[in-house]
């Protein structure tokens, strides 16, 4: 059984002597210093996530419904090629 004293002292360094990584410090100092830069980073991240998620879900949907969509069966009903 783990005692509280073991959990308390399991860290290799005391909390006061730990330093954040330089990359993390750079991100936090550039993106999260001001409210408008943080807001912009959140909006850009959400927009990029939305586009990526939408593309992945469209591919999953098309893969699961292959042969049942209009783009797959159009050639059976329309003669004359790609006229719209």
N, C-alpha and C positions, 0 to 999 in steps of 0.2 A: 504494500500500500504506500502511496506517495504522501509524504507529510507536507505541510505548508512551508516548512523551513527549506525543504528540498526544492520546491517550486520557486521559492523566493530567491534562492541563491544559485539557480541553475544557469543563469546568464553568464557568459564568459567575461563580459565587461560590465561595469556598473553603468546604469542608465545615463548618468551625468557625463561619462566619457565617450559615449557613442556619438558618431557624427553621421549625418545623412550623406548618401552618395552624391558625388558632384553632379551627376546627370539629373537626379531628383531635385537638387537645389537649383539647377539651371531652369528646369521646367517650372518649378514653383515661383522662382523669381521673375520669369518672363510672362507666364500666363496668368498667374493668380495674384499678382501684385495689386492690380486695380480691378475694380468691379466690372468695368466694360470689357476688359481683355478676357476675364474669366467668362463673362456672358457670351462673348464672341466665340471663345473656344468651345463652350458647351453647344452653341448653335451649329457651329461647323461640324463638330463631332456627331451631333444628332442627325444632321443632314446627310453626312457621309454614311452613317449607320443605316439610315432609312433607304438610301439608294442601294447599298449592298444587300440589305435584307430583302428588299423588293426584287432584285435580280435573282437572288437565290431561290426565293419562294416561287417566282415565275417559272424557273427551270424545274423545280420539283413538281409544280402543277402540270406543266407540259409533259414531263416524263410520266407522271401517273395517269394522264388522260390522253396519251398518244393514240391516234387512230380514231378518236371520238370528237375531235375539234374540227371546226369548219376548215381551218387551214390544211388539215390532213385529208379531208374527204371532198374538198372543193372540185378536184379534177373529175370526180364521178358525175357531177351535176352541171358543170359549166363546160361547154365546148368552145374552143377558140382561144385558149391560153389565159394570159394574165390581164384580161380587160376588166376594168372596174367601172 
